[in-house]
């Protein structure tokens, strides 16, 4: 058991003297080891100082480069892309309300007019900007409305969004395109992705119904019934709920 020794304490016995010498030697060894390690570290730093300064300098250049790129290239490009996109978006919005000229307006939205960019130009010129990403959504939706389903899938698949509503709608639109191509397994998969993307009163019952009908077409009435019951229990005020009892009866009869 270790004992506390007062300051100025002098060892009385030979044993205590030996213990003091041993403790002193151990302490000296520790400090010597630390000194040696510090010396080696200093030597290494001196020997490799050019490498160290080079790494620090490179890191500084990279950070400054990123900051400069964002400020002087990325941000101005993003703003320019949004401005260029205005006309194409106007054509798209008009097409959604003008049924008689819908296809021609959607085509103008895609290819542009009067020297203004279309969505496809925005994607090509500003693909890495937020506007370029959003242009994929508009282009995919335009192709879907023009019954060009493979093109719709291509562009909608390139779109991504943190907006949970828009994310759900884009996945549901891919599901619609696959169903129209008679690839119902893939269509059901994307309807299910749209359901999981965001629970809300608008898109969720819509894609639950589409998933249920597609599952029934595939002969998976158990899965269809699960989706139909969810509409009845969770979205009883939705438009889809008005049809749900009849479909539940059909699904149950087929089990």
Phi, psi and omega in degrees: 000131181286143179240147180280130180249127182294157178297134180086004181294135178249132180296139183265319186259166177296323181298314180297321178300317180295319179298319179297318179297318181296316179298318179298320179295317180297315179298318179298319179298318180298313181293323177297318179299315179298318179298318180296316180297317180297319180296317180296320179296316179298318179298317180296317180299315180297316183294326186248022185297326178297319178296316181298312180298325179295316180296314179299317180296318179297317179299318179296319180297318180297313180298313179296324178295316179297315180298318179294319179299313181298318185284317189258346181238301186297310183295313176298322178297318180297318180293317179297319181297318180296321178294318180294335186279347188304310183296316179300321180292324178296318177299317180297312181299321179293323180298327182289344180245349183249093186288333184286329181242026187303307184297319181293322178292321177295323178295320176295323177298324181283317189256345180087173180196157177055039178077006180260148181292147168261179182300323181293324176293319179299317179298318183289318186273329186229037186302332184272358182266164175303323178295320178297320177296314180295327178299328175299320179296311181297317180296315179298318179292322177298313179297323178299317180288342177265008180064028175255083195286323180294318177297322179300315180297317182302310185283321178295328179291336179275355181268139174220149183207145173278348177287112188294330178291311181294325177298317179295317182295320180294321178291320177296324179294322175297320176301316178300317181296317179296319179298319179294333176275006182062031173252073192288331176299315179293322178299315179297320179301317181284329173297320178294323176296321179294322178297317183285336185297322184194126177269116178208170186285346184261298186281327186298307179296328179297313182280336170297318179293316179296320178295319180297313181296319180293320178297321177296320177298329179274359179083010179263073185288335177294316178293318179302316181298322179300316180290322180294319179295324179295321176299314183296320185275324187257337185227053186294340180265001182283163176299321182296331183297335181293335182260354195291324183296318179297316181290325176298319178298318179294317180295317180294323181292335182270353180285000000 
